[in-house]
Amino acid sequence: MTLFNYKQAIFYLDSFTDYEKIRDYHYDSSYFNLNRVRYLLSLLGNPQQGLKYIHIAGTKGKGSTAVMVTYSLAAEGYKVGLFTSPHLKDFRERIKVISKKQKSKEIKEELISEREVCGLVAKIRPGVNKMQSFADSHPQPTTFELYTALAFLFFAQMKVDFVVLEVGLGGRLDATNVVEPLVCAITSLSLDHTQELGNNLRDIAKEKAGIIKKGSLVMSSPQKDEALKVIKKVCKEREARMSLVGRDLRVGAPLRTKRKSPLIPLKKGGQSFEVRGIFQDYKDLFIPLLGRHQLINAAVAIGILELLRFHNIIISQEAIKEGLSKIIWPGRLQIIKKKPLIVLDGAHNVESAKALKEAIRENFSYKDLFLILSIFKDKDVAGIIRQLSPLSSKIILTSAKSGRSAKPEDIAKIIKSKEKIIITKDIKEALGYALSKASPKDLICITGSFHLVGEALLLLQEIPYNPNCFVSTHSMPKSDQKSRASLLRT
């Protein structure tokens, strides 16, 4: 069959087993098989070979860290491929090339085009067909494995200087774990995907540390002792050199501020900070992201870039400073609108919910907080609720379109303050209710999953053209519609 358009290409990729959408499986080699990935790549001419990789695993912060590394490399003049997951609005967000344009000197982010997706899917299809004809010895690939293969093909085609790979799930058995990276990194670890990776930090750390190769360079976030012992053990067994934020690198507020408070000064929707690195100190740094956890991610990113020195690759302070200041990373404490303030964050586990809670308290002032929430049923729903419920005046429960969302009615049973709860069928109705009740001094926070954040972004794109397009008549009185529309334009 010929693939005529982008929609058909995406439909083909998504027609295979997609473990981002289902959870009825075991995290073992019968479901996740690197030999299957390697065989598929061999049928495609091994496009992953010959590229320079930075490989990043972790529970939270791995995507943010990957973006920080990518932009810093681009600021140095390199052409960098970036592979992340999940996407928010469009599959193409997962596969992009970031580089510095020669004329404008601006760092530009280019998503893989729809045409390129179609062409590469057509290239992948014969290999997949061959695998399907030998289903017993080479079972068909999963959707994420096809995404990964497509990314490798694209980066090889674009002749990038570096590829920054974010692990999809775990590490040891992840489809990205078929490369020999220059540096691998492990960001903050906590309990998540416990059904697949284990219900304690030791097991989770073991899976994440599976990306560490013999003799490799390893950069790590600060970890709890239980996880850190495992990572150190794996490094010792594989003769890998490990650097650790908090021991080999330190991050903090600019010393000249002489602030007694540990809070980091805010500036233009981001944070100023300093890092004492492995080889040198970095001052006057800025990232356009909120939350103290992002400072830890920035330190990990700087550590990764410093470790490249062992491969005779020097990334200048100027490039790191420029790269960090220019990053674009939607859905992470992202401010969409003001009056009322609308903030999106993909917090989907207890630790990220805790980080969101702390960031809201430290960075925003508001009268009432309207929390729009959808959580996947395989997550620690009660733990997330414990973190976010105390902040909220109203908790508007809804469902993302993904079949993995917990039912709002089930989440409602966990919340003690029943008077706070509003149950809605989807993000359109949830946002409509929040906007009908919020004053210009209030905050609306949309969180619980990246799927919900993606749906909200798509919905909010319509606001400049038709502010009331998503507001149901029963949730917003007619008398309020005109005034609310004017607020959204601010």
Sequence and secondary structure as in RCSB ss.txt:
>XXXX:A:sequence
MTLFNYKQAIFYLDSFTDYEKIRDYHYDSSYFNLNRVRYLLSLLGNPQQGLKYIHIAGTKGKGSTAVMVTYSLAA
EGYKVGLFTSPHLKDFRERIKVISKKQKSKEIKEELISEREVCGLVAKIRPGVNKMQSFADSHPQPTTFELYTAL
AFLFFAQMKVDFVVLEVGLGGRLDATNVVEPLVCAITSLSLDHTQELGNNLRDIAKEKAGIIKKGSLVMSSPQKD
EALKVIKKVCKEREARMSLVGRDLRVGAPLRTKRKSPLIPLKKGGQSFEVRGIFQDYKDLFIPLLGRHQLINAAV
AIGILELLRFHNIIISQEAIKEGLSKIIWPGRLQIIKKKPLIVLDGAHNVESAKALKEAIRENFSYKDLFLILSI
FKDKDVAGIIRQLSPLSSKIILTSAKSGRSAKPEDIAKIIKSKEKIIITKDIKEALGYALSKASPKDLICITGSF
HLVGEALLLLQEIPYNPNCFVSTHSMPKSDQKSRASLLRT
>XXXX:A:secstr
    SHHHHHHHHTTS  TTT   S SSTTTS HHHHHHHHHHTT TTTT  EEEEE SSSHHHHHHHHHHHHHH
TT  EEEE S  SS GGGGEEEEEE TTT  EEEEE  HHHHHHHHHHHHHHHHHHHHTTTTS    HHHHHHHH
HHHHHHHHT SEEEEE SSSSTT TTTTS  SEEEE    S SHHHH SSHHHHHHHHGGG  TT EEEE    H
HHHHHHHHHHHHTT EEEEBTTTBEEES GGG  SS    EETTEEEEEEE SSSEEEEEEES  SHHHHHHHHH
HHHHHHHGGGGT    HHHHHHHHHH   TTSSEEEETTTEEEE    SHHHHHHHHHHHHHH   S EEEEE  
BTTS HHHHHHHHGGG SEEEE   SSTTB  HHHHHHH S GGGEEE SSHHHHHHHHHHH  TT EEEEES H
HHHHHHHHHHTTTTT TTTT  TTTS HHHHHHHHHHHT 
